[in-house]
Amino acid sequence: MLLSSLVLFSCNTEHEFYTQNNTDVFQQKPRNTVDVLLVVDNSCSMIEEQVKLANNFDGFIQYFDGVDVNYQISVITTDTVQEKFRGRFVGGDDEIELNGPTGALVDRVKYDREWQVPTGASLSLDPSQLSGTTNDSYDSWCVATEPWGDGNDLGSPGQANPSCGGADTGTDTGGPEEGEDSGGPAAAPQAGQVIITEFMADPTDLEDNEGEWVELLNISDHSIDLTGCSLSDQGHNHWTLPEDTIIGSGEYLVLSRDQMGTEFTLNNNVTVITSDTDSADEIFAEMVAQGISGSGIEMGLEAARMAFSEENAEYNAGFLREEANLSLIFVSDEDDDSPDPVNDYLRFFTELKGEAAYRDHSLFNISGVVGRDEPEFEWEPSCSSSDGVADYGLRYIDLADRTDGLVESICDQDFSPLAQELGLVLSGLATEFELSGIPDETTIEAKLYSSSDESGFERDLIKDEDFVYIRDRNSIRFEEGQVPPAEWYIVVSYRLLAVGATQGDGEDAEE
């Protein structure tokens, strides 16, 4: 094997009073398997930070995909009071809100995990329940059973819904039939005049970013002008309907993702994002944008412990894998206010991964996106930005330091670099490789191989483009976006620096 012989050559190299060629062979670490629990503060001061997470943290998932990490990601909140939170994985819930031009609510449908939003089929409102009040109940909805279009997705966009009892209702909509308009100019909608009657949250024929749609029905006796109206949810979604959007009495209007783009998305029935999850970035954005209705006493550590407790064993089943490393990431602009000492939480989390995790922090670690810098005076904030201030996250930082995790500032305006750094650390891949000898750094050459023989050669690596040499550490380091994939080989050749010589003298040293 080519690379094996190079390793032997490297091991037999010694420093002499003359220069000598040397070759080091490194193998990147294997593909990592990691379970990531993200604990997001959902108190009243966190709306801007949640939006930044939703908009920028997709780089975190994209980086995992780029380095072939076998990951699972779930999200909980810091709220330990409300039963719907209390360490339960969020996801599988969302809202569709139709708002008038002034922001007044016209209609809302809110679904949660109990609705069991299906894959490949819409949820449609029973024709006997066509009002802005009865369409709030899950009992008024059913899964579509008839295909539409040329594919296999089920639904009836732009048409009268069949009865949830199975009978075709034809035009019996419970409101004015199409064409019975009372005349006059179209008016802005009042509450309950236009209602949500069907939605496709998780198509199969198309990706979510193409195949999602929402159906509206005008149940008033006159035309309605939806110009300036919007679809939104209680998170980060908000899309404004275009000018001259008129819907006649008894008419349907289907709003598709082709129109709405990424400004309005629907959450799927997913609470654990994996390496194979479709539209993972959109689902992640929905998960972290949990709103600001949570308790103002933020107990991130206690919430994380609840996530792995018996009370949530069924609700959060399937997340903690025996073969996977475990990483907890806390995102909060307040310090943790959990009732127990940090040592108790450290012991609980570490023992989830066994005794070895006390010594090997790749098996378990904690990171924090918090107030990072200790203020001069206790009553001062840790940091501030245009979005507000953050208190010093002492308890989170303590645990991050003790488990070799990362600590980043929640006051950063752009979370993308932060997300990528977290993604790299959790990937488990090495970014730096120490050389066995002291090189004349002007002679360093490197090659990348996907296997241990010559047929695996991929490309030459360019110094100061693909990697840099760190003289103080006698190592080569790969920067963001250049890290070699799992189990690939890096072959580094160089001339040893002669004893007594200094960097830059190597070219003139005696052979």
N, C-alpha and C positions, 0 to 999 in steps of 0.2 A: 504494500500500500504506500503510495507516494507520501502522504502526510505523516504516516508512522515513521518512515525513514528520516523525515525532516525533524521529527521530535527527538529521535535518537541522536541525530547530529547536534541538535541544540543542547541536549543534556550533557554532551561530551565537551562542550566549549568551555575554555578557561581563559582568564585574563592573562596576557603576556605583555612583554615590553615592546610588542609590535602589534599592528592592527590585524584583525582577523574577522572574517565574515561570520555572521551568526544568524540563525533563523529560529523564531519562536512560532509555535502553532497553538492557537487557542480555539476551543470550541464553545460557541454560545450555549447558554443554559437551555435546558429542555423547555418545551411549551409549558407555560404555567397554567395551573387550574386554581381559580380564586373565586370565593364568594364575597361580594361587596354589599355591605349594608350601609346605605346613605341615610343619615338622620338629619332631617331638615326642620329648622325652626319655623313654625307656622303661627307665630304670635303677630300682634298688630304692627310691628315695626319692620316686618320682613318682606313686604311686597316687592320692593325694588330688587332685593337680593334674589328672590325667587325668580323674577323675570330674567335676571342675569344668568342664573342657573339654567333656566329653560332655553334661553337663546344661545348660550355659549358652551354649556357643558356637553353638548353633543360631540365636541372634540375629544372628550374623555372616552366615549364609546368608540368613536372612529379610530382612536389610537389603539384601543384594544383589538379591534378588527385588523388593524394594520400589522400587528405583531403576533397575530394568531393565538390570542389568549382564550382559553376555555373559561368563560366567565358566567357568573350569575349576578345580577344586580337587583336589589329590592330597596324600597324607600319606605321609611316610617317618619313620623313627626316627633317633635319634642313634647307634645301634649300627652300627659298621662291621666287627664281628667275625663275627657269625653270618651265614651265607650267605643265610638267608631274609630278612634285612634289607639291609644293605650298599647303601643307596640305592634299594632296590626299593620301588615303591609298595605299600602295604599295602591290604588289601581282598579281598573274595571268599573270606574264610576266617572261621570261627567255630567255637564249641563248643556242644554241648548236654550239660549235665551234670545228671543226676538225683542229688540228695543226700538222704540220710535225715534224720530229725529232728535228729540230733546233728551233721549236716554230713558224715558219712561218705559216700564216693562209692558209689552204687548202679550207675550205668552212665554211660558217656560216649561220645559220637560227636563226632569232631573232623574237620571238612572244611576243605579249602583250595582254592586256585584251580585245582588240577589236577583237582578233582572236577567242574568245569564245572557248577555248580548251575544248573539250567535256569530259564527264565521260563515260568510258566503250568503247571508240572508239579511233582509231588512227587518226591523220591527215596525209593524203597522198598527195604527189606531183603529179600533172597531168603529164602524160607521155609526153605531148607536151612541157613541161617546164623543161626538164632535162638539166640544166646548173647551174653553180655556181652563176649566176647573177639573172636569172628568179626565182630561188627558194627562193629569199629574199622577194617576194611579197605575201601577204595573198591571193590575187586573183589567185595565182597558186596552191593553196591548197584546199582540201575539206575533209569533214568528211567521214571516211570509212563506208560503208554500209553493207559489207558482213562479216559474222562471220568467225572466224578462230579457230582452235583447237577444243576442246570438250566443251568449255564454251560459254558464250554469248558475250565476248568481240569481237569487230569488227576491222578488219585490214587485211593486206596481207603481213606479214613479210617474207622477202626472196623471194617474188614473184613480178612480174610486176604489177604495180598499175593500177586499172581500171581508165578510163577517168573520170574526174570530171563532164563531161557531161553525164555520165551514160553508155557509150558504153565500152565493153570489148576490150582492145587494143591488147591483146595477147602479142606477142614479139616485137611489134613496140615501142621500147623504145626511139627512137631518137638518139641512140648511137650504138656502136658495139654490136652485139648479142653475147651471151655466146658462147665461142668456137672459136671466130674469133681473137684470140690473135695473135699478130704479131711475137711472139717468143722472145727469148733472156731472160736474167736474169731480175727478178722483180726489179723495181727501186723505189726509194722513191717518194712520190706523189708531184706533182707540183700543184699550185693553180688551182682549178676548175676541176681536173682530177677525184677526188672522191667527190661525192656530197651526201648530206643528202636528202633522198627521203621519209622518213616516220618516225613518232615517236609516241609512246604511253606514254602520260604523266600521265593519271589518270585511271588505270584499275579498273574494278569492280570485276572480278573473283578472283583476287589476290590483296594483299596489294601492295602499291606502291613499297615497298622494295623488292618485288619479281616480279611484273608484268610489270614494266616499261621497254621500249626498244627503241633503235634507229637503223634505217636501213640506210646503206650506199650503194652506187652503183658506180662501176668503169666505167666511161664513156670514158676512154681512149682506145687506141688500143693495150695495152700491160698490162701484169701483174704488180701489184703494191705491194710493200712491206710496210706494215703499222707498222712494228716493230719500237718502240720508238715514234710513233705518239700518240696524246692524244686527249681526249674529255675534254672540259672545258667550263666554262661560265665566265662572268665578275665578279662573286662573289668568293666563296670559293671552287668551284668544280674543280677537276682536276684528271683525270684517264688516266694512260698510258697503251696503248695496249701492249700485251705480245709479246715476240719474235716469229718470223716465222709466223706472221699474214699476209698471202698473199691473195690478192683478184684479181682474174683473170679479164680480159677484159669482160665487160658486166655482171659481176657477182655481186650479192648482198651479203652483210655481215650484220648480225643482231647482235647487241651488247646489251646484256640484263643485268638487275640488278643482276642476278646470277653471272655474271662475274665482274661487276663494283662495287658491294657492295654499301657502302655509299659515295664512292669517287666521284660519279657523279649521281646526282638526277635531276629530272625535276619538275618544279613548277606547281601546279594545279591552276585552275581558282578560287582562294580563296583569299579574302582580309580581312576576319574576321575569326579568329580561335576561335572555340567554344569548349565546353566540349565534343561535339559529332564529331568533325572533325577527320577524318581518317588521319593517318600519320602526326599528328600535329607537331611533333618535326622536321620533314623534311621541312614542309612548313614554320615553324618559322625560320629555318636556312636560307632558301631562302629569306625570307622577310628582315632579318636584314643585309644580305650580299648585300648591295645596291651599292657597288663600291665606287669610290672616285671622281666621276665627278661632285659632287655638289658644290654649291657656297662656296667660302672661307669666306664669311661673315655669320657665323652661327646664325640663328635666331630661336632657338628652341621654345621659348614662342610664337612668332608670328606665326610660322608654326602650333603649336597646336591650337591657336585661329582660324586660317584658317580652320583647320579640322572640326570645329563646326560651320563654317560660312555659309551664304546662298550660296556662290559660290560653295561650295562642298556638299550642302544638298542632291543632287541626287547621286553624286559620292560616298559619304560615308554613304548612307542611311542605317538605321537599326542598327547602332552601339550603340547609346546612349539610354539605356533603363531606363524608369522612375523608376522601382523598384530596379535598381542596383546602388551600390556605384561606384564612378569614381576615378581612380588612373592614374596619369600621371607619366611616368618614362623617364627622359632625360639622354641620354648617349652621352657625348661629351668630347673632350680633350681641348675645349675652353670655355670661359664664354659666356653667351648669349649676343647677340648684337642686340636684337630686339629694335624697335624704342621707345616704350612706357615704362613708369615706371612700376616696378614690381607690384605695388599696382593695376594698371589697369588690369593686367593679372590675378592677384589673384581674383579680384572682378568678372571678366568675368567668370572664371572657377568655382568659388564657386557658383555663381548664377545659373549655369547649374543644380545644385542639390538643390537649394532653400535656404531660410533663415536659416534653421536648420544646413546647412553645415558649417556656420560660427562658430558654437559652437561644433558640432559633426564632428570631423575630420575623423571618419570612413566613412562618406558619401563622402568626397572628400579629397584627399591628393596628394602631389607631392613628388617624390623621385628623387635622382640624382646619377648617376654613372659618376663622374666628378673629376676634381682636387680638392681633399677634404681638404688639409691642407694649411692654409694661410701662404704664404712665408714671410720671415723676411723683404725682400725688394720687392717693387711692381714689379720690372722688372724680378724677379726670377720666375722660374716655381714652381708650387705647388708640383709636384712629377715627378719622372722619373723612367723609366724601360728600359729594353733592347729594347723595342719597340718604345721608344721616350719619349717625355716630355708632360706634360699637364699643362695648365694654371689654376689658381684658379677659380673655378666655383661659384663666389660670388652670382650672381643673382639666380641661381638654388638652392644653399644652403640656401639662405634667405627664399625662398618660401617653401623649404622642412622643415625648422625649424618651420615655422609659420603654417604648416598644419600637424605636427607630422609625417612627412615622414622620409624616411631613406636617408642617404648620405654615399655612398661608394666610394672607390678610383678606378678610371679607370686605374691606374697604376698596380693594382693587376695582377699577372701573370695568376692566375686561377680564372675564374669567377664563378665556381661552388658553393663555399660557399656563395658568394654574391647572386647568383640566388636563392638559397634555403632560405636565410634570407628574401629576397624580397617576395618570394612566401608565406612564413609563415605569414608575416605581412599582405599581401593582402588577405590571406585566411580568415582573420577576427577571427580566432580561438584564444582562450586564452591559454597562455603557463604557466601562474602563477596564483595560487589561495591562497588567504590569509586565514589563520586559525583563528577561532573565539577565541581561547584560546592559552595561552603559553604552548607548550608541553614539556614534557620530551622527547627530540628528539630520545632517544634510544628506545622509545616505539611506534614510529609512524608506523602504518600499513595502507596500502591503497589497495582498490579493484576497479575494473573497471566493470561497468554495461552498457549494451546497451539499457536497459529500466528501468523503475522505480520500478520493483518488482524483487523478488529473481530469477525468471526464466531468467532475463536478465544478470545474472552474467557471465562475460567473463573470467577474470583471476585476480590473485593477482598481485599487482605492487610491484616491489622490489626497496627499497630505495637505492639510489646511482647507480642504474642501469636504472630503468625506470623514476625516478624522483630524485630531490635533495631537501633538506630542506635549505632554505635561512634564517638564524637566524636573520639577521638585518631587514628583511622584514616580518618575521614570516609567511612565505609562502612556499608552495611546488612549484617547477618549473620543467616543462618537457622540456627535451632537444630535439634537432633535431631528427626527426624520431620517437619520443615517444609521440607526442601530441595526446591526445584523440580525436576521431572523433566528428563531429558535433552532439550535443544534447545527447551525452552519459553522464553517471554519474560517478563521482569520489567520493568514500566514504573513508574518512580518519579518522581513529580512533587512539587515543593516550591518555596517562594519562596526566592530567594537572600538570604543575610544581607547587609544593607547594609555597605559598607566602613566600618570604625570601630565597627560595632555588635558586641555580644556576644550569645551565645546567650541567648534569653529576651527580647531587645529587639526582635525581628523584627516582632512584632505592632504596635509603636508607631512603627516606622520610617516615614519619609515616602515616599509612593508617587511 
